[in-house]
Amino acid sequence: MTKEINYSEKQRFAPLWLCVFLFIIGVYLIYRTYQQLFLGIPLGDYPMSNTGLVVFTISLLGVFCFLCVLSLSLSIDAKFISIHFFPLFRKKIPIQDIEKMEVIEYKMLSAGIRISIKYGSVYRIRGNKGLSIKLKNGKKFLIGIRNEDEIRSALLLS
């Protein structure tokens, strides 16, 4: 039996154009590293050591890949609210554990996962709208959303 999903949304941290730009920079960096390591052509007037260049290239490529795959998925069905902040974590909140749920407007500057006194655990990528959830045990969550009207109608919130 498949679950009927009432609402689903996915937000990516980096837009496609940024991923393409980072890919081009990555290819250039790999090429220049190859030139220094195997062809003996130094990178700049005061080149890094080969080890330093390799560590720098791998680290930067790791950050680029992380930014391009980072995403926030929210899905709501009859039994659970599922949050997946890929590749960092996944959380399922049973609907019966929820005391209060509302769509709110908030002010935060940066994306990511954070702890807030006012909102509890905050998961966001961009925007200023979020689904605020308060559980019966007192825990609070705020999940950034993009489609305020759709989530309101799916959850029958006014």
Buried (B, 14 or more C-beta within 10 A) or exposed (E): EEEEEBBBBEBBBBEEEBBEEBBEEBEEBEEBBEEBBEEEEBBEEEEBEEEEBBEBBEEBBEEBBEBBEBBBBBBBBEEBBBBBBBEEEEBEBEEEEBEEBEBEEBEBEEBBEBEEEEBBBBBBBBBEBBBBBBBEEEEBBBBBBBBBEBBBEBBEEE
